[in-house]
Amino acid sequence: MFFWKRAKGEQPKTRDLDRLSTSLETNLKWLRSNLFADDDTIVYRRFKTKEPTRQCVLIHANNMTKHEFLSDYIVRPLMISSLPKELHGQRLIQHITEQVIQSDGATVFSSYEKLAEGVVAGAGAVLVEGCNLGISVDAQGWEKRSVTEPQTESVVRGPRQGFTEDLGVNVSLVRRKILSPELKVRMMDVGLQTRTKVAIMYVEGIAPKELVDEVFQRIERIETDAILESGYIEEFIRDSPNCPFPTIGHTERPDRVAGKILEGRVAVLVDGTPFALTMPFLFVEAFQANEDYFHHWMVASFHRTLRYISFFLTTSTPGLYLALVTHHPQLIPMSLSISIAAARKNVPFPAMVEVIAMGLVFEILREGGVRLPKPVGQAISIVGAIVLGEAAVGASLVSAPMIIVVGVTGVAGFVVSKLNDTAVLIRILLVFTSAVLGLYGFLFGIMGIMVQLASMESFGIPYLSSLTSLTIQGSKDTVIRLPWWRMVLRPRHLAPKNRERLHRQSRSKTK
Amino acid sequence: MKKDLARVFFLCAVTLLTTGCWDYTEIELRDFVVGAGVDAVEPKVIVITEMAKSTGTGQEAEFRPVVLTTEARSLTSGAHNLANPSGMEIFWAHAQVFLVSEEVAQGGMLTILEPIIRARDLRSTMYLLVAKDCTVEEVFKSKPPLLTGVSQHLTSIIRLSAISADFVPQQLWQFTGDLAAPGISATLPAVELVHEGGNLMPVVMGAAVFKLDRMIGWLSKEETQILALLKGESEGGFFVMDTEIKGNTTAITYEFRGSQLKTKPIVDGERVEMKVSLSLQLGVAGTRGADVDFSDPAVVRGVEEQVARYFTRRIRDFLRLIQEDYNSDILGFGRLLWRREPATWRKIESDWDAVFRGLPVDVEVDCRIAFTGFRAQPIKMRN
């Protein structure tokens, strides 16, 4: 919604702000009439210090700060302290900062701009009569959601922590997983209006420097006025922006982020959203779940295999069904082809229309279920199941095999949730090619997708890398997951300079 | 962008223009032929087809075999004519069995098989059968216990060939292969109708013997057992033999539990001889309660010798039948010579019929009782 503002010449200009005046009244007047005009949430708390009396003002935005903190550690110390008479200007401010205000975060500012920046971000700004400087004290305090298990990535076994909307909390969640000074967090502000805080996290020495620089540069190049979710950044900086396959990963789980950056990836956390971005994102990652690494490697490998099969099923079942039924019934076992023919006998629509219509209905139901509040969503799915499963077949509007095809497609799609939306588009493509050319068209569609995948890159790394690797170490974490003591090296493309992740000593012990 | 569009257009054009046969037909507008046959070739070809039609939809769907007969100048046009009475597009790829009447088989199979092999949608894995003492139409109109029709019934019988030696199944490709290969004649299994509970039911039993593409005679069920043994295709089945044990003659039922066959041509100058050695592993399936103790090695040895003699005699009889009466090399002795002794084969190839008629065959049968069921001793009753 903010994209049209990217056009050149329309960027909002920062207001030309003067330096603070020595007169408190002038400063307040200016703030009230200009900078904070028509803003009723800004609080101006006037008070005086002990003899020799000096006029002070504490400015803060209501509900953005901790009121007790402001009262106890800024207002009260100032009120009960007597500031030496001979101190003026900068030295007075320095005295207050160093000896009066009892807070760990206090910075001195000299411009209205800095004052405003601090106040809107939840700081308390102290102005003193006769000083053309002010003190900004960190006092952020607002309602936060607590750390809960993420709804989109729940696990049976594994940590139950999920990111919240607060960047500070999120960074701390990741930092607590990697207690190493090598973990670097660099902050940026993106968005001219929103000034959204963005943290870029990586492990120095593992993540290649070029990758980190590339991520920095791409984010720096973003010229937009608002970043409300990490999806904005994802779309701005991703490779192959016109391809529905994701080239940047997102997750709500700190353990996933930690795992990714320990493999040499870079994570981008955005204030205001629990979804962190990880990059580069490769095709195999769509089939990996964090739980894979907590379960026995054979179980994990089985689940991985299941996901690949499910991806094939969810993209191909309708296309294959259509190709076989309309073009090549000789490839279906005899009794099955006869029973499909029997089931389709009274269905008035061609198989192709049936497949497309049912696919559409399924997607509508799914979309309806996702957007609606939970209780209503359940009602939708019950109605959908009854209407589609029972009534439609009973009324001979669709054939029973078609319901099975749609069912298999839908359920298999949920198994690979990260590619579910992509799978819908592939499915539609394959349905069309199969309807026109049968299996030949189906294979043609698959080839087209393979060519596209093979030509894609994510931050300079081939999208299909490690899936196409010919060595055991290269493919240890793809369709199968080898046990941890076999994962000697990090992925070749991701951490080319620091590849060893299992130390020789522990390696020899486990052998 | 323009370049990309041009590329996509080019790819689509190539896909559409370089495709072979493709055809969108709704599956419910097809009729599936599950079996077919030919009753006569002259003056007109009588084509009989069995189709699987369904009545009702969904869970109430029932399959009903429908038999249609047409007459036409050729097999192909007859098959094509079926579309009219059927009212659907005829789909042949699911045909599983193809039957010919005795008359057609005697007149030569090539006239019938040639268009079938040529047709693109018929499978070479179709089973060929010859109707014995009945017409193909009668076979298709008989009442098998399976509701799905005669073709399905015949296919499921043929699948039993692994445990039954009553017939030797032949698929289309095997039969045509035998027609083309040197030094072997083909056989096809026979279909007969038997009375069962007031209905006529088709059974597969025995074999039709061919010389080139013409049928020249039949083999009985017992002779077919020997054929299966000597072709190395018997893996199961039972036989009953009167066995003499300690002076008493008892009818004992034996079970085939495996056999090893070695056929070897022996060439000594001009003289050609075949050596057939068969080693049988048998199980004892029943002694009708007779007092036979198989834990006694002497008894077992006696039984083994008798069975070996019994089979040597049956094989000799069988060889006499095919060498002298039919003079048709259905065991492929000629092909064996062609493979093992090509030089000798070249010399006698043109005269093979005569050589085969008088070919000395040395038969050697070795038998071993490998298994006596869960009992070795007889069951003794209380006195």
Chai-1 contact restraints between the chains, C-beta under 6 A:
chainA,res_idxA,chainB,res_idxB,connection_type,confidence,min_distance_angstrom,max_distance_angstrom,comment,restraint_id
A,V325,B,I27,contact,1.0,0.0,6.0,A-B,restraint_1
A,T326,B,Y24,contact,1.0,0.0,6.0,A-B,restraint_2
A,P329,B,I27,contact,1.0,0.0,6.0,A-B,restraint_3
A,Q330,B,A93,contact,1.0,0.0,6.0,A-B,restraint_4
A,M334,B,H94,contact,1.0,0.0,6.0,A-B,restraint_5
A,I338,B,F32,contact,1.0,0.0,6.0,A-B,restraint_6
A,I338,B,A52,contact,1.0,0.0,6.0,A-B,restraint_7
A,I340,B,I27,contact,1.0,0.0,6.0,A-B,restraint_8
A,A341,B,I27,contact,1.0,0.0,6.0,A-B,restraint_9
A,A341,B,E28,contact,1.0,0.0,6.0,A-B,restraint_10
A,A342,B,S54,contact,1.0,0.0,6.0,A-B,restraint_11
A,A342,B,A61,contact,1.0,0.0,6.0,A-B,restraint_12
A,R344,B,E28,contact,1.0,0.0,6.0,A-B,restraint_13
A,K345,B,E28,contact,1.0,0.0,6.0,A-B,restraint_14
A,K345,B,T57,contact,1.0,0.0,6.0,A-B,restraint_15
A,N346,B,T57,contact,1.0,0.0,6.0,A-B,restraint_16
A,P350,B,E26,contact,1.0,0.0,6.0,A-B,restraint_17
A,A400,B,G58,contact,1.0,0.0,6.0,A-B,restraint_18
A,L437,B,W22,contact,1.0,0.0,6.0,A-B,restraint_19
A,G438,B,W22,contact,1.0,0.0,6.0,A-B,restraint_20
A,Y440,B,T19,contact,1.0,0.0,6.0,A-B,restraint_21
A,F444,B,T15,contact,1.0,0.0,6.0,A-B,restraint_22
